[in-house]
Amino acid sequence: MADIVIIDYQPGWIAEFEELGARLRDALGEVARRIDHIGSTAVPGLAAKDIIDVQVTVADLDDDRIRVALESVGALERFKGTFDHEPPGEEIPETGRQKWLWHLRPPQRPANVHVRIDGRWNQRYALLCRDFLRAHPNTAAAYGEVKRQLARLFPNDAESYYDVKDPAFDLFMSLAAEWADRTEWEPGPTDA
């Protein structure tokens, strides 16, 4: 596995997502209910790995049109039927955490494409995380510093990096859930 490198926020990440999002929309059509820029590269000012994260929201992971469309844009299947991290204290059924993960690698713009089912816990969680960090730049800055320090401590040990990063992430996401309730947060329109 490549070294974990966290860099300063790059304003160009927005345009790179827009180009990729348009390609994905052209390939997937209405099979994709939403195509969203998620993860750290979607949060202005947040340090991140230089990999664009995209969430494709679908009705059913077993729709073969998804595979055909993603392969047509050069994506490589990494995991089908994998599951997102479950925060401690939560009891989320596997169906709420299931996803299909694809990668785009050079010579294309490096990206992770997370395919999740509409309305499931993990599909909403990715959008809530992004929106909460956008609305709370001090929290985003603290999260960025956690990632920088973890990359410094574990530059080529992804397992250790994520063993610490995930629980740190869970701490502020408990605040995000309260924020969502208080503000009656709902996802905005699709990004692509």
GIGIRA-V439437 format. One record per residue. RES is the residue in one letter. PHI is phi in whole degrees, -180 to 180 (NA if undefined). NEAR is the number of other ideal C-beta (glycine too) atoms within 12 Angstrom. Layout:
[[RES/PHI/NEAR] [RES/PHI/NEAR]]
This chain:
[[M/NA/14] [A/-70/16] [D/-60/15] [I/-87/29] [V/-127/23] [I/-105/30] [I/-119/20] [D/-60/22] [Y/-54/27] [Q/-116/25] [P/-56/13] [G/-67/17] [W/-60/35] [I/-64/20] [A/-65/16] [E/-65/26] [F/-63/36] [E/-58/22] [E/-66/23] [L/-67/39] [G/-59/34] [A/-66/20] [R/-62/29] [L/-66/41] [R/-62/26] [D/-61/18] [A/-75/28] [L/-91/36] [G/55/19] [E/-80/17] [V/-61/28] [A/-89/37] [R/-71/28] [R/-147/34] [I/-136/41] [D/-128/40] [H/-81/40] [I/-126/46] [G/76/33] [S/-64/37] [T/-70/39] [A/-92/35] [V/-114/33] [P/-54/25] [G/88/25] [L/-88/37] [A/-64/31] [A/-160/35] [K/-70/34] [D/-82/27] [I/-135/32] [I/-76/39] [D/-105/40] [V/-126/47] [Q/-111/46] [V/-106/48] [T/-98/37] [V/-131/35] [A/-83/22] [D/-154/20] [L/-68/33] [D/-89/16] [D/-72/23] [D/-64/15] [R/-64/22] [I/-64/35] [R/-58/25] [V/-59/16] [A/-66/28] [L/-68/38] [E/-64/19] [S/-67/17] [V/-99/31] [G/90/23] [A/-78/33] [L/-112/22] [E/-68/22] [R/-105/20] [F/-141/19] [K/-109/19] [G/80/17] [T/-85/21] [F/-131/23] [D/-74/36] [H/-56/24] [E/-102/21] [P/-61/25] [P/-57/15] [G/86/12] [E/-91/18] [E/-126/11] [I/-106/20] [P/-60/13] [E/-55/17] [T/-62/19] [G/-82/22] [R/-117/26] [Q/-72/28] [K/-155/37] [W/-123/35] [L/-111/29] [W/-123/37] [H/-128/28] [L/-111/30] [R/-125/17] [P/-51/13] [P/-81/7] [Q/-78/20] [R/-65/31] [P/-57/26] [A/-154/40] [N/-110/36] [V/-113/49] [H/-96/43] [V/-103/48] [R/-131/41] [I/-86/31] [D/-53/25] [G/84/19] [R/-74/30] [W/-52/29] [N/-69/36] [Q/-67/34] [R/-72/32] [Y/-59/36] [A/-62/39] [L/-73/37] [L/-62/33] [C/-56/42] [R/-59/35] [D/-67/29] [F/-64/36] [L/-67/36] [R/-63/26] [A/-82/22] [H/-131/26] [P/-61/17] [N/-68/16] [T/-66/28] [A/-61/32] [A/-65/22] [A/-65/22] [Y/-63/36] [G/-59/32] [E/-68/21] [V/-58/29] [K/-65/34] [R/-60/27] [Q/-67/20] [L/-65/30] [A/-65/29] [R/-68/19] [L/-75/18] [F/-129/23] [P/-63/19] [N/-132/15] [D/-132/19] [A/-60/20] [E/-62/14] [S/-67/17] [Y/-54/29] [Y/-74/23] [D/-61/16] [V/-96/23] [K/-63/32] [D/-60/24] [P/-64/20] [A/-63/25] [F/-60/34] [D/-60/25] [L/-60/20] [F/-81/29] [M/-71/34] [S/-66/23] [L/-69/23] [A/-64/32] [A/-63/23] [E/-64/15] [W/-60/22] [A/-62/22] [D/-64/14] [R/-65/12] [T/-95/15] [E/56/7] [W/-58/22] [E/-138/13] [P/-60/25] [G/-76/14] [P/-67/11] [T/-59/23] [D/-82/30] [A/-144/30]]
